[in-house]
């Protein structure tokens, strides 16, 4: 039995979490869930967005499922990443049938450094404006690049691309680029190259098939993964994993979407696929494929799906259909 922390959070996070837990009940894996609080709604009643109790619950769990945080995201998920040293943010960009994907065969992964860069949040007002500190270290660059190459080997991928802006940010991104090639020397069987982030954004549109595994810094990874979502049908289809040495937090990329909260119309796919990433993380690969294949079947039929996918189903109706596909096997 796996000890799993569950943080539904804000907005549609609660709805897609309920849907995903419903599906997880159908697989042959046992979970011991501990529910924890965080986010805007909890902050309204307690005065804090992320209590120490929640941090401790996640620390003492083998993995965590996280729904969404609203305006308090920097104080919740960013802080959790830093507190638990979850230095990897893994964001797959993959085409699924029955979606508004611009291509039917995309399958690449963004490996984003998750603990430094501009997201350390050190800002200061000045007389004429404000400044923000961007920190890039050799240690963080080395371990995120090593993870990207190890991930490529483990999953049978053949190419890793470093994305940076070293032509302008010569010291910080120059360090990241140079460290990437230092690490690449230990992986001679994997093809390597590097691209400027602005060129990468263009190639996402003009030639996305050129990418396999992308490794990049914090802010660039965040922006590019949202662009990647646009390639494959929207944020409702992009999962993510925050991974460290001791645990992982698995969350959809889409956020709390307050305008859609309470309507039970949110697409649960990104949260379901985040649970698939969690199952792979705990090495329950058969269960992961079972859920992913069931979701693919529902998307392919395109009948009982949410409005953004062209249907009229509610969040839970779509989740029940995915569960039905699992139970039919």
C-alpha positions as CSV (number, residue, x, y, z in Angstrom):
1,X,0.0,0.0,0.0
2,X,1.4,3.4,-1.1
3,X,1.2,6.4,1.2
4,X,-0.1,9.2,-1.0
5,X,-0.7,12.9,0.0
6,X,-3.7,14.5,-1.7
7,X,-4.0,18.3,-2.0
8,X,-7.1,19.2,-3.9
9,X,-6.4,22.9,-3.6
10,X,-8.5,25.6,-5.3
11,X,-11.1,25.9,-8.1
12,X,-11.3,23.1,-10.6
13,X,-8.4,21.3,-8.7
14,X,-11.0,19.8,-6.4
15,X,-13.2,18.6,-9.3
16,X,-10.4,17.0,-11.3
17,X,-9.0,15.5,-8.2
18,X,-12.3,13.8,-7.3
19,X,-12.5,12.5,-10.9
20,X,-9.0,11.1,-10.8
21,X,-9.4,9.4,-7.4
22,X,-12.6,7.8,-8.7
23,X,-10.5,6.2,-11.6
24,X,-7.7,5.1,-9.3
25,X,-10.2,3.1,-7.3
26,X,-10.5,0.8,-10.4
27,X,-6.9,-0.4,-10.6
28,X,-5.3,-3.2,-8.7
29,X,-3.0,-0.9,-6.6
30,X,-3.8,0.1,-3.0
31,X,-3.3,3.6,-1.7
32,X,-3.4,5.1,1.7
33,X,-4.5,8.7,1.1
34,X,-3.8,11.6,3.5
35,X,-5.7,14.7,2.5
36,X,-4.0,18.1,3.1
37,X,-4.9,21.8,2.8
38,X,-3.3,24.5,0.7
39,X,-4.3,27.4,-1.6
40,X,-6.4,30.5,-1.7
41,X,-9.4,29.0,0.0
42,X,-7.4,27.7,2.9
43,X,-5.6,31.1,3.2
44,X,-8.9,32.9,3.5
45,X,-9.8,31.0,6.6
46,X,-6.4,30.4,8.2
47,X,-4.3,33.4,7.0
48,X,-1.6,31.1,5.4
49,X,-1.6,29.4,2.0
50,X,0.6,26.5,2.9
51,X,0.6,25.2,6.5
52,X,3.6,23.3,7.9
53,X,1.4,20.3,8.5
54,X,0.8,20.0,4.7
55,X,4.6,20.2,4.0
56,X,5.1,17.4,6.6
57,X,2.4,15.2,5.1
58,X,4.0,15.4,1.7
59,X,7.5,14.8,3.2
60,X,6.2,11.6,4.8
61,X,4.4,10.3,1.7
62,X,5.8,8.4,-1.2
63,X,4.1,10.7,-3.6
64,X,1.6,13.6,-3.7
65,X,-1.4,14.3,-6.0
66,X,-1.9,18.1,-6.3
67,X,-5.0,19.7,-7.9
68,X,-4.4,23.4,-8.3
69,X,-3.6,26.6,-6.5
70,X,-4.9,30.0,-7.5
71,X,-3.3,33.4,-6.7
72,X,-1.3,31.7,-3.9
73,X,0.5,29.4,-6.3
74,X,3.9,31.0,-5.6
75,X,3.3,30.4,-1.9
76,X,2.1,26.9,-2.4
77,X,3.5,24.8,-5.2
78,X,6.6,26.9,-5.8
79,X,7.4,26.7,-2.0
80,X,6.7,23.0,-1.9
81,X,9.2,22.5,-4.8
82,X,11.8,24.5,-2.9
83,X,11.1,23.0,0.5
84,X,11.3,19.4,-0.7
85,X,14.0,20.1,-3.3
86,X,11.8,18.8,-6.1
87,X,14.4,20.0,-8.7
88,X,12.8,18.3,-11.7
89,X,9.6,19.5,-13.4
90,X,8.7,16.9,-16.1
91,X,6.1,18.0,-18.6
92,X,5.2,15.6,-21.5
93,X,3.8,17.1,-24.7
94,X,1.9,14.3,-26.4
95,X,-0.8,14.1,-29.1
96,X,-3.9,12.2,-28.1
97,X,-6.8,11.2,-30.4
98,X,-10.1,13.1,-30.3
99,X,-8.4,16.4,-29.3
100,X,-7.6,19.7,-31.1
101,X,-3.9,18.7,-31.4
102,X,-2.2,20.4,-34.4
103,X,-0.4,17.1,-35.1
104,X,-1.4,13.5,-34.5
105,X,2.0,12.2,-33.6
106,X,3.8,14.6,-31.3
107,X,5.6,13.0,-28.3
108,X,8.3,15.1,-26.6
109,X,9.2,16.0,-23.1
110,X,10.2,19.2,-21.4
111,X,12.6,18.7,-18.4
112,X,12.5,22.0,-16.5
113,X,14.8,23.0,-13.6
114,X,12.5,23.6,-10.8
115,X,14.2,25.3,-7.9
116,X,16.1,28.4,-9.1
117,X,16.1,31.0,-11.9
118,X,13.7,33.9,-11.5
119,X,11.3,31.8,-9.6
120,X,13.3,32.1,-6.4
121,X,11.2,35.2,-6.0
122,X,13.9,37.7,-4.9
123,X,12.6,41.0,-6.1
124,X,13.2,44.6,-4.9
125,X,11.6,47.9,-5.6
126,X,13.8,50.7,-6.8
127,X,13.3,54.4,-7.1
128,X,12.4,54.0,-10.8
129,X,10.9,50.5,-10.9
130,X,12.0,47.1,-9.6
131,X,14.6,44.4,-10.0
132,X,14.5,40.6,-9.9
133,X,17.4,38.3,-9.1
134,X,18.0,35.3,-11.5
135,X,20.1,32.6,-10.0
136,X,21.7,29.8,-12.1
137,X,24.1,27.5,-10.3
138,X,26.4,24.8,-11.7
139,X,25.0,22.2,-9.2
140,X,21.4,22.7,-10.2
141,X,22.3,22.8,-13.9
142,X,24.3,19.7,-13.7
143,X,21.7,17.6,-11.9
144,X,18.8,18.7,-14.1
145,X,20.9,17.9,-17.2
146,X,21.9,14.5,-15.8
147,X,18.2,13.8,-15.1
148,X,17.3,14.7,-18.7
149,X,19.9,12.3,-20.1
150,X,19.1,9.5,-17.7
151,X,15.4,10.0,-18.5
152,X,16.2,9.7,-22.2
153,X,18.1,6.5,-21.7
154,X,15.4,5.0,-19.4
155,X,12.6,5.8,-21.8
156,X,14.4,4.9,-25.1
157,X,14.6,8.5,-26.4
158,X,17.6,9.4,-28.5
159,X,18.1,13.2,-28.3
160,X,18.4,15.9,-25.7
161,X,18.2,19.6,-26.5
162,X,19.3,22.3,-24.2
163,X,17.3,25.5,-24.4
164,X,18.8,28.8,-23.2
165,X,19.5,32.4,-24.1
166,X,23.3,32.4,-23.7
167,X,23.9,34.9,-26.4
168,X,22.4,37.6,-24.2
169,X,22.5,36.1,-20.7
170,X,26.2,35.2,-21.1
171,X,27.0,34.3,-17.5
172,X,23.9,32.6,-16.3
173,X,22.7,30.8,-19.4
174,X,26.3,30.5,-20.6
175,X,26.9,28.4,-17.4
176,X,23.8,26.4,-18.1
177,X,24.8,25.6,-21.7
178,X,28.4,24.8,-20.8
179,X,27.3,22.5,-18.0
180,X,24.9,20.7,-20.4
181,X,27.7,19.8,-22.7
182,X,29.9,18.8,-19.8
183,X,27.2,16.3,-18.7
184,X,26.6,15.2,-22.3
185,X,30.1,13.9,-22.4
186,X,29.0,11.0,-20.3
187,X,26.2,10.1,-22.7
188,X,27.9,9.6,-26.0
189,X,25.1,7.3,-27.3
190,X,22.5,10.2,-27.1
191,X,22.4,12.9,-29.7
192,X,22.7,16.5,-28.3
193,X,22.2,20.0,-29.5
194,X,21.2,23.4,-28.1
195,X,18.8,26.1,-29.1
196,X,18.0,29.7,-28.1
197,X,14.6,29.9,-26.4
198,X,13.1,32.3,-28.9
199,X,14.1,30.1,-31.8
200,X,12.7,27.1,-29.9
201,X,9.4,28.9,-29.5
202,X,9.3,29.3,-33.3
203,X,10.3,25.7,-34.0
204,X,7.5,24.5,-31.8
205,X,5.2,25.9,-34.4
206,X,7.2,25.2,-37.6
207,X,8.9,21.9,-36.8
208,X,8.0,20.5,-33.4
209,X,9.0,17.0,-34.5
210,X,12.6,18.0,-34.2
211,X,12.4,17.7,-30.4
212,X,12.6,14.6,-28.2
213,X,13.8,15.7,-24.7
214,X,14.2,19.4,-23.9
215,X,16.1,20.5,-20.8
216,X,15.9,24.1,-19.8
217,X,15.8,26.6,-17.0
218,X,12.8,27.4,-14.8
219,X,11.0,30.3,-16.5
220,X,11.8,29.1,-20.0
221,X,10.4,25.7,-19.2
222,X,7.2,27.1,-17.8
223,X,6.6,29.2,-20.9
224,X,7.5,26.6,-23.4
225,X,5.3,23.9,-21.8
226,X,2.3,26.2,-22.1
227,X,3.1,26.7,-25.8
228,X,3.5,22.9,-26.0
229,X,0.0,22.6,-24.6
230,X,-1.3,24.7,-27.5
231,X,0.2,22.2,-29.9
232,X,-1.7,19.3,-28.5
233,X,-5.1,20.7,-27.6
234,X,-4.8,22.9,-24.6
235,X,-3.8,23.0,-20.9
236,X,-6.5,20.4,-20.1
237,X,-4.2,17.7,-21.6
238,X,-0.8,18.5,-20.1
239,X,0.3,16.7,-16.9
240,X,3.4,17.4,-14.9
241,X,5.6,15.8,-12.3
242,X,7.8,17.5,-9.7
243,X,10.5,15.1,-8.7
244,X,13.2,15.1,-6.1
245,X,15.4,12.5,-4.4
246,X,12.8,11.4,-1.9
247,X,9.3,12.1,-3.2
248,X,7.3,13.6,-6.1
249,X,4.3,15.9,-6.6
250,X,2.1,15.3,-9.6
251,X,-0.2,18.1,-10.9
252,X,-2.0,19.3,-14.0
253,X,-0.5,22.4,-15.6
254,X,-3.8,24.2,-16.0
255,X,-4.1,25.9,-12.6
256,X,-7.3,26.6,-10.7
257,X,-9.4,28.2,-13.5
258,X,-11.7,30.0,-11.1
259,X,-14.1,31.0,-13.9
260,X,-14.9,27.3,-14.5
261,X,-14.9,26.2,-10.8
262,X,-18.0,24.7,-9.4
263,X,-19.5,23.9,-12.8
264,X,-18.2,20.3,-13.1
265,X,-17.2,20.9,-16.7
266,X,-13.4,20.9,-16.4
267,X,-11.5,18.4,-18.5
268,X,-10.0,15.9,-16.1
269,X,-7.4,14.5,-18.6
270,X,-4.4,16.5,-17.3
271,X,-5.0,15.4,-13.7
272,X,-5.6,11.8,-14.8
273,X,-2.4,11.8,-16.8
274,X,-0.6,13.3,-13.8
275,X,-1.7,10.3,-11.9
276,X,-0.3,8.2,-14.7
277,X,3.0,9.9,-14.2
278,X,2.7,9.1,-10.5
279,X,2.1,5.5,-11.2
280,X,5.2,5.3,-13.4
281,X,7.2,7.1,-10.6
282,X,6.3,4.4,-8.1
283,X,7.0,1.8,-10.8
284,X,3.4,0.6,-11.1
285,X,3.8,0.7,-14.9
286,X,1.1,-1.8,-15.8
287,X,-1.5,0.3,-13.9
288,X,-0.2,3.5,-15.5
289,X,-0.7,2.0,-19.0
290,X,-4.1,0.7,-18.0
291,X,-5.4,4.1,-17.1
292,X,-3.7,5.9,-20.1
293,X,-5.1,3.4,-22.5
294,X,-8.6,3.7,-21.0
295,X,-8.4,7.5,-21.4
296,X,-7.2,7.2,-25.0
297,X,-10.2,5.0,-25.7
298,X,-12.6,7.6,-24.3
299,X,-10.8,10.4,-26.2
300,X,-10.9,8.3,-29.4
301,X,-14.6,7.6,-29.2
302,X,-15.2,11.4,-28.5
303,X,-18.7,10.7,-27.1
304,X,-18.5,11.1,-23.3
305,X,-16.0,14.0,-23.1
306,X,-16.1,17.5,-21.8
307,X,-17.0,20.6,-23.8
308,X,-13.5,21.6,-24.6
309,X,-13.1,18.2,-26.3
310,X,-16.2,18.7,-28.3
311,X,-18.7,16.9,-26.0
312,X,-21.2,17.7,-23.4
313,X,-20.2,15.4,-20.5
314,X,-19.4,16.7,-17.0
315,X,-16.1,16.1,-15.4
316,X,-17.3,13.2,-13.4
317,X,-19.2,11.7,-16.4
318,X,-16.0,11.6,-18.3
319,X,-14.2,10.1,-15.4
320,X,-16.8,7.4,-14.9
321,X,-16.5,6.5,-18.6
322,X,-12.7,6.1,-18.2
323,X,-13.3,3.9,-15.2
324,X,-15.9,1.9,-17.1
325,X,-13.3,1.2,-19.8
326,X,-10.9,-0.1,-17.1
327,X,-13.5,-2.3,-15.5
328,X,-14.6,-3.8,-18.9
329,X,-11.1,-5.3,-19.4
